[in-house]
Protein backbone atom coordinates (compact mmCIF):
# COMPACT_ATOMS: atom_id res chain seq x y z
CA UNK A 1 0.00 0.00 0.00
CA UNK A 2 1.57 3.34 -1.04
CA UNK A 3 2.32 5.90 1.61
CA UNK A 4 3.07 9.60 1.44
CA UNK A 5 6.01 10.53 3.67
CA UNK A 6 7.07 14.14 4.01
CA UNK A 7 10.75 14.62 3.22
CA UNK A 8 12.90 16.37 5.80
CA UNK A 9 16.66 16.51 5.39
CA UNK A 10 19.66 18.71 5.96
CA UNK A 11 20.04 21.58 3.49
CA UNK A 12 23.50 20.59 2.24
CA UNK A 13 25.12 18.37 -0.39
CA UNK A 14 27.19 15.29 0.30
CA UNK A 15 26.52 12.50 2.75
CA UNK A 16 23.68 13.40 5.04
CA UNK A 17 23.70 12.43 8.69
CA UNK A 18 21.52 9.51 9.69
CA UNK A 19 19.33 9.50 12.73
CA UNK A 20 17.24 12.17 14.31
CA UNK A 21 13.62 12.43 15.26
CA UNK A 22 10.89 11.23 12.93
CA UNK A 23 7.73 13.27 13.52
CA UNK A 24 4.67 11.44 14.87
CA UNK A 25 2.92 9.90 11.88
CA UNK A 26 6.00 10.61 9.75
CA UNK A 27 8.28 8.22 7.91
CA UNK A 28 11.96 8.19 7.03
CA UNK A 29 13.41 7.37 3.63
CA UNK A 30 16.95 6.11 3.18
CA UNK A 31 18.55 5.68 -0.21
CA UNK A 32 21.99 4.71 -1.49
CA UNK A 33 23.71 4.99 -4.85
CA UNK A 34 21.51 6.26 -7.69
CA UNK A 35 18.52 6.14 -5.33
CA UNK A 36 20.23 8.67 -3.06
CA UNK A 37 20.87 10.98 -6.00
CA UNK A 38 17.20 10.73 -7.02
CA UNK A 39 16.02 11.40 -3.46
CA UNK A 40 18.27 14.48 -3.14
CA UNK A 41 16.90 15.84 -6.41
CA UNK A 42 13.21 15.14 -5.82
CA UNK A 43 12.95 15.11 -2.04
CA UNK A 44 12.92 18.79 -1.19
CA UNK A 45 12.16 19.58 2.46
CA UNK A 46 8.40 19.71 3.00
CA UNK A 47 7.62 18.03 -0.33
CA UNK A 48 5.31 15.00 -0.26
CA UNK A 49 6.43 11.89 -2.11
CA UNK A 50 4.32 8.86 -2.93
CA UNK A 51 6.27 5.69 -2.28
CA UNK A 52 5.25 2.36 -3.76
CA UNK A 53 7.21 -0.87 -3.87
CA UNK A 54 6.95 -4.20 -5.59
CA UNK A 55 8.89 -7.28 -4.50
CA UNK A 56 9.68 -9.84 -7.17
CA UNK A 57 11.39 -13.21 -7.20
CA UNK A 58 14.41 -14.15 -9.36
CA UNK A 59 12.10 -14.68 -12.37
CA UNK A 60 10.49 -11.26 -12.00
CA UNK A 61 7.18 -12.58 -10.66
CA UNK A 62 5.47 -10.80 -7.77
CA UNK A 63 6.62 -12.50 -4.56
CA UNK A 64 4.17 -13.97 -2.05
CA UNK A 65 4.71 -11.86 1.07
CA UNK A 66 2.16 -13.56 3.32
CA UNK A 67 4.85 -15.02 5.61
CA UNK A 68 7.89 -13.03 4.52
CA UNK A 69 10.47 -11.16 6.56
CA UNK A 70 12.86 -8.58 5.16
CA UNK A 71 16.36 -7.69 6.18
CA UNK A 72 18.45 -4.94 4.60
CA UNK A 73 21.87 -6.52 4.25
CA UNK A 74 24.29 -7.99 1.79
CA UNK A 75 25.94 -9.25 -0.15
CA UNK A 76 24.95 -12.90 -0.13
CA UNK A 77 27.79 -15.23 0.88
CA UNK A 78 26.46 -18.79 0.50
CA UNK A 79 23.79 -20.36 -1.66
CA UNK A 80 22.93 -24.07 -1.80
CA UNK A 81 25.87 -24.91 0.48
CA UNK A 82 28.57 -23.27 -1.66
CA UNK A 83 30.23 -19.87 -1.82
CA UNK A 84 28.06 -17.47 -3.80
CA UNK A 85 28.85 -13.77 -3.40
CA UNK A 86 26.66 -11.30 -5.30
CA UNK A 87 28.71 -8.23 -4.43
CA UNK A 88 28.15 -6.35 -7.70
CA UNK A 89 24.38 -6.62 -7.36
CA UNK A 90 24.65 -5.03 -3.92
CA UNK A 91 26.96 -2.24 -5.07
CA UNK A 92 29.95 -3.62 -3.16
CA UNK A 93 33.29 -2.74 -4.77
CA UNK A 94 35.91 -5.33 -5.70
CA UNK A 95 38.27 -3.76 -3.16
CA UNK A 96 35.69 -4.19 -0.39
CA UNK A 97 35.20 -7.84 -1.38
CA UNK A 98 38.95 -8.55 -0.97
CA UNK A 99 39.53 -6.45 2.15
CA UNK A 100 39.80 -8.22 5.48
CA UNK A 101 37.51 -6.61 8.02
CA UNK A 102 35.40 -7.56 11.00
CA UNK A 103 32.25 -9.26 9.67
CA UNK A 104 28.79 -10.09 10.93
CA UNK A 105 26.88 -12.75 9.02
CA UNK A 106 23.78 -14.90 9.32
CA UNK A 107 23.22 -18.30 7.81
CA UNK A 108 20.80 -21.19 7.87
CA UNK A 109 21.83 -24.84 8.00
CA UNK A 110 19.97 -27.64 6.23
CA UNK A 111 18.27 -28.60 9.52
CA UNK A 112 16.91 -25.03 9.85
CA UNK A 113 19.33 -23.95 12.59
CA UNK A 114 20.16 -20.26 12.49
CA UNK A 115 23.86 -19.31 12.50
CA UNK A 116 24.82 -15.85 13.76
CA UNK A 117 28.55 -15.28 13.26
CA UNK A 118 30.82 -12.39 14.22
CA UNK A 119 34.43 -12.37 12.98
CA UNK A 120 36.82 -10.05 14.80
CA UNK A 121 39.28 -7.89 12.91
CA UNK A 122 41.12 -4.57 12.57
CA UNK A 123 43.65 -5.72 15.19
CA UNK A 124 46.95 -6.41 13.36
CA UNK A 125 48.73 -9.45 14.71
CA UNK A 126 45.72 -10.43 16.84
CA UNK A 127 42.68 -10.70 14.57
CA UNK A 128 42.85 -9.61 10.95
CA UNK A 129 39.19 -10.06 10.01
CA UNK A 130 38.02 -11.85 6.88
CA UNK A 131 37.41 -11.08 3.23
CA UNK A 132 33.89 -11.83 1.99
CA UNK A 133 35.17 -15.08 0.42
CA UNK A 134 36.83 -16.07 3.70
CA UNK A 135 33.64 -15.26 5.60
CA UNK A 136 31.69 -17.42 3.14
CA UNK A 137 34.16 -20.25 3.74
CA UNK A 138 33.64 -20.00 7.48
CA UNK A 139 29.86 -20.16 7.07
CA UNK A 140 30.15 -23.16 4.72
CA UNK A 141 32.42 -24.89 7.28
CA UNK A 142 29.67 -24.39 9.88
CA UNK A 143 27.17 -26.10 7.60
CA UNK A 144 25.38 -23.08 6.14
CA UNK A 145 23.17 -23.82 3.15
CA UNK A 146 22.47 -20.11 2.69
CA UNK A 147 24.17 -17.12 4.31
CA UNK A 148 24.37 -13.36 4.05
CA UNK A 149 26.77 -10.67 5.20
CA UNK A 150 24.92 -8.36 7.57
CA UNK A 151 27.48 -5.69 8.44
CA UNK A 152 31.11 -5.23 9.30
CA UNK A 153 33.79 -3.02 10.75
CA UNK A 154 33.19 -1.50 14.14
CA UNK A 155 29.50 -2.43 14.01
CA UNK A 156 30.37 -6.14 14.35
CA UNK A 157 29.49 -6.91 17.94
CA UNK A 158 27.98 -10.00 19.52
CA UNK A 159 26.31 -9.78 22.91
CA UNK A 160 25.11 -12.94 24.67
CA UNK A 161 23.31 -12.64 28.01
CA UNK A 162 24.30 -8.97 28.41
CA UNK A 163 28.00 -9.61 27.82
CA UNK A 164 30.04 -8.62 24.76
CA UNK A 165 31.56 -11.85 23.43
CA UNK A 166 33.96 -10.52 20.82
CA UNK A 167 36.68 -7.87 20.65
CA UNK A 168 35.06 -4.79 19.18
CA UNK A 169 37.27 -2.79 16.86
CA UNK A 170 36.48 0.92 17.13
CA UNK A 171 39.30 3.00 18.68
CA UNK A 172 39.29 3.18 22.46
CA UNK A 173 41.18 1.86 25.46
CA UNK A 174 38.29 -0.03 27.06
CA UNK A 175 35.78 -2.51 25.69
CA UNK A 176 32.96 -0.04 26.45
CA UNK A 177 34.74 2.73 24.52
CA UNK A 178 35.28 0.42 21.53
CA UNK A 179 31.59 -0.45 21.21
CA UNK A 180 30.01 1.48 18.35
CA UNK A 181 26.56 2.97 18.82
CA UNK A 182 24.37 1.47 16.11
CA UNK A 183 20.71 1.96 15.26
CA UNK A 184 19.76 -1.65 14.65
CA UNK A 185 20.47 -5.16 15.83
CA UNK A 186 19.41 -8.75 15.33
CA UNK A 187 17.96 -9.89 18.63
CA UNK A 188 17.22 -13.51 19.51
CA UNK A 189 14.90 -14.12 22.47
CA UNK A 190 13.50 -17.38 23.82
CA UNK A 191 9.92 -18.36 23.14
CA UNK A 192 7.51 -18.07 26.05
CA UNK A 193 7.62 -21.03 28.36
CA UNK A 194 11.16 -22.05 27.37
C-alpha positions in Angstrom: 0.0 0.0 0.0 1.6 3.3 -1.0 2.3 5.9 1.6 3.1 9.6 1.4 6.0 10.5 3.7 7.1 14.1 4.0 10.8 14.6 3.2 12.9 16.4 5.8 16.7 16.5 5.4 19.7 18.7 6.0 20.0 21.6 3.5 23.5 20.6 2.2 25.1 18.4 -0.4 27.2 15.3 0.3 26.5 12.5 2.8 23.7 13.4 5.0 23.7 12.4 8.7 21.5 9.5 9.7 19.3 9.5 12.7 17.2 12.2 14.3 13.6 12.4 15.3 10.9 11.2 12.9 7.7 13.3 13.5 4.7 11.4 14.9 2.9 9.9 11.9 6.0 10.6 9.8 8.3 8.2 7.9 12.0 8.2 7.0 13.4 7.4 3.6 17.0 6.1 3.2 18.5 5.7 -0.2 22.0 4.7 -1.5 23.7 5.0 -4.9 21.5 6.3 -7.7 18.5 6.1 -5.3 20.2 8.7 -3.1 20.9 11.0 -6.0 17.2 10.7 -7.0 16.0 11.4 -3.5 18.3 14.5 -3.1 16.9 15.8 -6.4 13.2 15.1 -5.8 12.9 15.1 -2.0 12.9 18.8 -1.2 12.2 19.6 2.5 8.4 19.7 3.0 7.6 18.0 -0.3 5.3 15.0 -0.3 6.4 11.9 -2.1 4.3 8.9 -2.9 6.3 5.7 -2.3 5.3 2.4 -3.8 7.2 -0.9 -3.9 6.9 -4.2 -5.6 8.9 -7.3 -4.5 9.7 -9.8 -7.2 11.4 -13.2 -7.2 14.4 -14.1 -9.4 12.1 -14.7 -12.4 10.5 -11.3 -12.0 7.2 -12.6 -10.7 5.5 -10.8 -7.8 6.6 -12.5 -4.6 4.2 -14.0 -2.1 4.7 -11.9 1.1 2.2 -13.6 3.3 4.8 -15.0 5.6 7.9 -13.0 4.5 10.5 -11.2 6.6 12.9 -8.6 5.2 16.4 -7.7 6.2 18.5 -4.9 4.6 21.9 -6.5 4.2 24.3 -8.0 1.8 25.9 -9.3 -0.1 24.9 -12.9 -0.1 27.8 -15.2 0.9 26.5 -18.8 0.5 23.8 -20.4 -1.7 22.9 -24.1 -1.8 25.9 -24.9 0.5 28.6 -23.3 -1.7 30.2 -19.9 -1.8 28.1 -17.5 -3.8 28.9 -13.8 -3.4 26.7 -11.3 -5.3 28.7 -8.2 -4.4 28.2 -6.4 -7.7 24.4 -6.6 -7.4 24.7 -5.0 -3.9 27.0 -2.2 -5.1 30.0 -3.6 -3.2 33.3 -2.7 -4.8 35.9 -5.3 -5.7 38.3 -3.8 -3.2 35.7 -4.2 -0.4 35.2 -7.8 -1.4 38.9 -8.5 -1.0 39.5 -6.4 2.2 39.8 -8.2 5.5 37.5 -6.6 8.0 35.4 -7.6 11.0 32.2 -9.3 9.7 28.8 -10.1 10.9 26.9 -12.7 9.0 23.8 -14.9 9.3 23.2 -18.3 7.8 20.8 -21.2 7.9 21.8 -24.8 8.0 20.0 -27.6 6.2 18.3 -28.6 9.5 16.9 -25.0 9.9 19.3 -24.0 12.6 20.2 -20.3 12.5 23.9 -19.3 12.5 24.8 -15.8 13.8 28.5 -15.3 13.3 30.8 -12.4 14.2 34.4 -12.4 13.0 36.8 -10.1 14.8 39.3 -7.9 12.9 41.1 -4.6 12.6 43.7 -5.7 15.2 47.0 -6.4 13.4 48.7 -9.4 14.7 45.7 -10.4 16.8 42.7 -10.7 14.6 42.8 -9.6 10.9 39.2 -10.1 10.0 38.0 -11.9 6.9 37.4 -11.1 3.2 33.9 -11.8 2.0 35.2 -15.1 0.4 36.8 -16.1 3.7 33.6 -15.3 5.6 31.7 -17.4 3.1 34.2 -20.3 3.7 33.6 -20.0 7.5 29.9 -20.2 7.1 30.2 -23.2 4.7 32.4 -24.9 7.3 29.7 -24.4 9.9 27.2 -26.1 7.6 25.4 -23.1 6.1 23.2 -23.8 3.2 22.5 -20.1 2.7 24.2 -17.1 4.3 24.4 -13.4 4.0 26.8 -10.7 5.2 24.9 -8.4 7.6 27.5 -5.7 8.4 31.1 -5.2 9.3 33.8 -3.0 10.8 33.2 -1.5 14.1 29.5 -2.4 14.0 30.4 -6.1 14.3 29.5 -6.9 17.9 28.0 -10.0 19.5 26.3 -9.8 22.9 25.1 -12.9 24.7 23.3 -12.6 28.0 24.3 -9.0 28.4 28.0 -9.6 27.8 30.0 -8.6 24.8 31.6 -11.9 23.4 34.0 -10.5 20.8 36.7 -7.9 20.7 35.1 -4.8 19.2 37.3 -2.8 16.9 36.5 0.9 17.1 39.3 3.0 18.7 39.3 3.2 22.5 41.2 1.9 25.5 38.3 0.0 27.1 35.8 -2.5 25.7 33.0 0.0 26.4 34.7 2.7 24.5 35.3 0.4 21.5 31.6 -0.5 21.2 30.0 1.5 18.4 26.6 3.0 18.8 24.4 1.5 16.1 20.7 2.0 15.3 19.8 -1.7 14.7 20.5 -5.2 15.8 19.4 -8.7 15.3 18.0 -9.9 18.6 17.2 -13.5 19.5 14.9 -14.1 22.5 13.5 -17.4 23.8 9.9 -18.4 23.1 7.5 -18.1 26.1 7.6 -21.0 28.4 11.2 -22.0 27.4 
